[in-house]
């Protein structure tokens, strides 16, 4: 005689099955478990792999191998047949076994395809254990391997198979390529690290706690929970999770949800190409006069000192210009990382000292910026970088390509040999745009010119190489300080005696940016932009804002100075757009027929070179070691670079 307790369990399971069935029918969905033989022709698979007996996640069991007793179960594997049926009696007998000390021990037999399991033998065991909310079940698993293709789901699955060989984990299912490698790195493992049993247990315990926290906040438990966990690991660690209370863990998850939302969007970044002007009514202006700050505490955080880095020195000059402009309306402190010390503590110190706005002047500080943004949501944090899809950190850079276009036009007009050298820094966002803009400017004044490209991240003597190839004009690295105008920076003329004469250079005028940005906070334009944009904000200003400018030496001919002025005024007014012209890439692809201007997003993410450029974009393996960290962060192909366990995780 079945026990009343087991009968009660069946009655509850039957009710859950009937509810699932009705809801599926109302939504027009298939109401029964999926049947693998109906969705897959095994003759089209790459093969089978016997995995042996494993503990598999119960929530990844979605169907049966063959049709069989399909109508006996709803899609959630809860029963649909009456209690008095033979099926019902067998289900209740298994339930009684599970309630006893004996338990359900015999492993089921199932097939795994694309990370989902289909039961061949043991459907009722699955049903009973699902009704008890068992997290796993023992199963003898046969994997059916799909044929490889460029379909994203197949690519992700092949990455999963590599990950499974290392971890023996079925609990981790990502939705995008590249995530498994990032998880290995985020956990501090080398790409080929084979997990120990202790590491596996520790991870499962942490991930289970994370999923419980998601459920407590009513965040659906789907494959995206793995993506969320990886995003969480970019700011926190497994060790920190173990020390957190349930409330603290939930709060930390809440802080990453805005980032998680943007990760799923195809266009997560709002590119601000001009300084914002507040558009408010008189009444709102009166209210703002009361609510907006009259004084700001501003912090600058550098990863090196101004004496060590021309880049940091240029930003420090910008800081000084901003302080001079605002006087006692701002209080500014500078924090510089000491060698061997972490930068997270600098952000803590800045906030403790009262900072309301923090400028982090190099892309390498982005990880610390993200942590600080989660920790101090009331502090405005900016990082000098581009294409960072994190809404808590606004980024800023400049459209230096506009200056490169003007520089190229001068080079094309001044060359005698028709060969112009161009020295690029690294293949990071914005650099290919600068190369192409320079080449387009050069062909504007000299249709037959050739631009020969070299990279400082590959070659240590690019100038000698270019001189040897007959280049009489060479575009060297940009000027970052006024003092460099007297050196071989920017566009130079190669003299017969081997020297280089500086002609002119695009410059980064960071003081203009810092002044205008602080003005936007005082005026309320910062808040207006944030209210209007639900994306990450990237300031990308150019000549019209004054953040980019042209500096000329005395060697610039008067006629060329007039050309510079004409082009500069044309770009500022919008009458001239460097990329609004006929453009063909090196491989013959027509990029633009000349009938439109490329969008800011298209320009920022250029990863091609136009046909007048002789040279190529170097691969990651070709880069000098010193250049690799910045390319990992800002490289145009950063998503394809294998992550490092000690590197910044994006």
URKADA-V93039 format. One line per field, one symbol per residue. ss: DSSP state (2 for helix, 1 for strand, 0 for the rest). A space follows every 10 residues. Layout:
# URKADA-V93039
ss: ???
This chain:
# URKADA-V93039
ss: 0002222222 2222222222 2222220000 0001122220 0222001111 1111111222 1111000002 2210000010 0000022222 2222222220 0000000111 1110011111 1022222222 2000011111 1111100000 0222222222 2222222000 0000000022 2222220000 0000002222 2222222222 2222220000 0002222222 2220000222 2220022222 2222222222 2220000011 1100000000 0222222222 2000011111 1100000002 2222222222 2222222221 1111110000 0002222222 2200001111 0022222222 2222200001 1110000000 0001111100 2222222222 2222000011 1111000100 2222222222 2222200001 1111100000 0222222200 0011100010 0222220000 1111000001 1111111102 2222222222 2220222222 2200011111 1022200111 1100000222 2222222222 2220000000 0111100001 1110000002 2222000001 0011000002 2200222222 2222100222 0000000000
